[in-house]
Amino acid sequence: MRHFGHIAPEVRQRLFHREPCAFTADSPPHLLAPALGATLYSPATRPRLADDVMKQAGRGVVSMVICLEDSIDDAEVADAEENLIRQFADLAARDAEPPLLFVRVRAAEQIPDLLRRLGATARLLSGFVLPKFTEERGVPFLEALVAAEAELPHDAAGRPRRLFAMPVLESPELLHLESRADTLAGIARTVDKYRDRVLALRLGVTDFCSAYGLRRPPDMTAYDVQIVASVIADVVNVLGRADGTGFTVTGPVWEYFRVQERMFKPQLRRSPFLESRADALRQALIEHDMDGLLREIELDRANGLLGKTCIHPSHVLPVHALSVVSHEEYSDAEDILRPERGGGGVLRSSYTNKMNEVKPHRAWAERTLRRAEVFGVAKEDVGFVELLTAGLPG
């Protein structure tokens, strides 16, 4: 699979200076973590879940979470588990590669139980999403994952199976000021101990808002809600450092989804008086509650987050289009990381519009090139509008 792999090769060639790389579920974690992109959540109760998974794969989704936790009623758990087992059997019988698939569980004991019941179809599973993660609650989850993984059969090449964990940071202990520092320290100890198992850390901003009876409206981002923004900053401060100790931290969910992808192109055709396609698309997005999403995606990256939790397919393409590295960013990153710049110094950017200071900007440049590997680099005259509209259904 690859990002923008659902569009024709000749279209990708027109869009990209450097195309996104191909990857599989067996790729190394340093590649898979940034490649998660827009991770689409789906309740495990969906009766045509296997069809939904493959449909979304054909529209550019590369990672999905099948949820057995908050998205379903407590009384539905047993039926949801049975449905998940049936749908994985359906997926395994198809001659097509699904996205990276994760299951969000409620309790540690679900992990070995589900793996046992999945049997051979567990080969389609990339790992588990661990809710309400703290040191106290997280250790049993991770111990169960390690123990269950050891019982799985090896793959066709004789290699042991690998399952990843994605803890969700959403507990009240992390939100409340008096317990935040201790909770963060405990989380840091836990994920560091299981570093080879932790693919990414996910932020549960909806739960943070719930603790104070808050809900951000569609014209505001998570960063406008100060109590939430302070937690995001502290999580990145402790767990997202660029010194080799940090993890990929993904952006919070966007709750609004009135927009449908098919609305974009008609809006573009009906906007002859706007100055450009970019203006037309922006107007369409604003009218359908998407302007807040675009601003939040940009703020996610500015605050050290990569990828995003999504609960509607219409959010996926905007996340991916805004994750593509611009030609200007790529030029700056390459200039900063040239071997002859190893001693530091300051240079004018190749676009002659900014200062690139080699030592302070090195970590940014390295992160940018990792993003470029999985999302690609746009050609000099290609922007968000072209990337988004190229990926829309016809």
JOLINSUL-V329535 format. One record per pair of residues at least 12 apart in sequence whose ideal C-beta (glycine too) atoms are under 6 Angstrom apart, sorted by the first residue. I is the first residue (numbers start at 1). J is the second residue. Records with the same first field share a line. If there is no record, write none. Layout:
I=J ; J
This chain:
1=62
2=20 ; 22
3=20 ; 320 ; 375
4=20
6=58 ; 59 ; 60
7=390 ; 391
11=390
15=382 ; 390
16=376
17=327 ; 377 ; 379
18=376 ; 377
19=376
20=374 ; 375 ; 376
21=373
23=35
25=100 ; 126
29=199
33=199 ; 200 ; 248
34=306 ; 370 ; 371 ; 374
35=374
36=63 ; 307
37=62 ; 307 ; 320
38=308 ; 310 ; 316 ; 319
39=63 ; 65 ; 309
40=61 ; 64 ; 310
41=65 ; 67 ; 311
42=66
43=67 ; 71 ; 72
44=66 ; 68 ; 80 ; 83 ; 84
45=72 ; 76 ; 80
49=87
50=87 ; 90 ; 91
53=98
54=96
57=98 ; 99
60=391
61=99 ; 316
62=99
63=99 ; 100
64=99 ; 101
65=102 ; 104 ; 129
66=84 ; 103
67=104
68=80 ; 104 ; 105 ; 106
69=104 ; 106 ; 131
85=117
88=118 ; 121 ; 124
89=121
91=124
92=121
100=126
101=124 ; 125 ; 126
102=126 ; 127 ; 129
103=128
104=129
105=128
108=140 ; 141 ; 144
111=128 ; 144 ; 145 ; 148
112=148
115=148
126=164
127=163 ; 164 ; 165
128=165
129=166
130=165 ; 167
131=168
132=171
133=167 ; 168 ; 169
134=171 ; 173 ; 183
135=186 ; 190
138=167 ; 190
139=190
142=194
145=165
149=163
164=199
165=197 ; 198
166=199 ; 200 ; 202
167=201
168=202 ; 204
169=201 ; 203 ; 235
170=204 ; 207
172=211
175=208 ; 211 ; 231
184=238
188=238
200=248 ; 250
201=239 ; 247 ; 249
202=250 ; 309
203=252
205=222 ; 228 ; 252
208=228 ; 231
218=256 ; 289 ; 292
219=292
221=292 ; 295 ; 296 ; 299
222=252
223=299
236=304
240=304
242=363
248=306
249=305
250=307
251=300 ; 305 ; 308
253=309 ; 311
254=293 ; 315
256=289
257=312 ; 314
258=288 ; 289
259=288 ; 290 ; 314
261=314 ; 392
263=288
264=284 ; 392
267=284
268=280
277=385
278=385
281=385
297=319 ; 322
317=388 ; 391
321=384 ; 387 ; 388
323=375
324=375 ; 376 ; 378 ; 387
325=368 ; 371 ; 372 ; 377
326=378
327=378 ; 380
328=351
329=368
330=372 ; 377
331=350
332=349 ; 356
333=365 ; 368 ; 369
335=356
336=356 ; 358 ; 361 ; 365
337=365
341=358
344=358 ; 359
345=358
